[in-house]
Amino acid sequence: MSQGRIWTFAFLFHVVVGAAAAAPEHGVGVRSMTASAPVRGEPIELTVWYPTDAKGPAEIVGGSKVFKGTPALRNAPVFKGQYPVIVLAHGGFRAAPHHEGWIASSLAARGYIVGVTRPPALGPKDAKSAVQELWLRPADLSAALTALESDPVISPRIMPGKAAAVGFFLGGTSALALAGARLDPNSYGRSCDRHEAGLDCAWFVRGGVDLKRIGAADLGRSHRDERIKAVIAVDPELSTSFSPESLAGIGIPVDIINLGSPGTIAPALEVSGLKVHIPDSRYGAIPDATSFSAFNPCTPDGPALLREEGDDDAICRDGGTRPREEIHREIAGRITDALHQSLSAWP
């Protein structure tokens, strides 16, 4: 392809995707799939969100008495055309399912096909088996992309060469792994001894998990997926446990977003330092957000229900005066802007 045609293609992609990012214009469809996950050794659940022009009653995905769900049209046809594809992972080891609906729906409405992986649920007694998720979850994302590219319904609607990974928390760690970031086993082994101790360290202690004894070959393996052309990581965990050499070798655009402002971000999630190590990277923060802003909005009765159960209702609160829905619009806008800027650079 000539240089002139490359720039023409990039310009047209800029116009089409930029218009979608600026003004959501599609309805949102959702369907469920299973994906073969050879590294895990068993199939994984995959939820696909996508643009549609279908009409009809929407299903509320992921709603509960505490959290609002996300409306979508179950098994609606994909709107004509082709779209970039995103593999999305949300949450840490023990995150509840369906909290990604708001961002998956927002991306689908802006002209993206979004595949969301569903890792197995981990309970209080599963700490010893949880660590292997550090190398299983990036493999799940690659398996999800393979499944989407092979699906007879979704595959024809995927824009070739326009795949990206988006992740929150441990999902952000997994997304960075697809860009080429590798965990350093020695650094990870000390991660619970440092100031920025990981969010699950107390759980590991209760479960008798010694991070210094985790297999180095598994922890340090590369998960680079050459199909992934851009990564957006929101509050990724374990950022100080990556090998600096692997971060320096990342050759695709990476956007890193922190939810909060300096002094309010948990040390384990403060990731501004990644920009120094990743060559083509951008860093930004949303000052009046908190890590809880990454989850679905609470129902009007949600805070009271949590308190009745003896739980903290902080998960229903953000860091400023804006409602969570407005913060979600900003997060989604930043992610779509980053995707547009990064993917439009690839012919």
C-alpha angles and dihedrals in degrees: 000000000000122000090247092054090047091055091044091052091047091051093050091047089049091054097045099043093036091056091051092049093049097049123018106226107164135082114235127244127191134195136171127235140168121230129202109243108190095181092053092043095226137063120273130214116251127191116199123203119189146157117278138171093205121125131213143087114330125228116229106232118206101357123154140164089273103035133044117237130222123252119231139151109255114231093348116161118267112253114255117271135048128284140190112262125230128194108207131195122183130189142005134281095300103027116145116245126258098030088119094065095098095054096038090052092046092052093046091051088054094054108276134122107225126196115195119198120217111208119198117279115259122205135196092279097049100079094114093056094040098077092067087065087077089075099024097058097057087048088051090057092052090047089051091053091050090051092050092048090051100043112109092219101041102032097070089054096053117103105230116246095010105107125137139171126229124186143171124208109329086001087060089052089053092048091052088050089059088056090055105270111144128195115241106227095213093048092046090049089060095041094104092051096059134084090254092055113178121263093247099048095107089050091051092050092051090048094049094244116159107199091196090067098054113120110268094210092058096043096045100044120122119248097181110153111197091204091067110090100176139018132203115190121188115198092337115196127231094024092152092052095066119107107254089218092057092049091050089053096056108120104185131073115276126191119196122195128189121201104221140018132277109292094025100063116092109249090239090060101040101113107163089115092068090076090066092057104038111072102211100035140125128200129203139161136207103219101199094048128089131199087266088062087078091070132078117280115265123247117248089260095042100095093048092047091052092050091049088056091051093252129132113257092210089110087071094053132080131197103262143017099286119102116249091248089062092048088050090055090054094047091048091047092052092048094049091046090052093047091049094049094046101040095044088064091066119081 
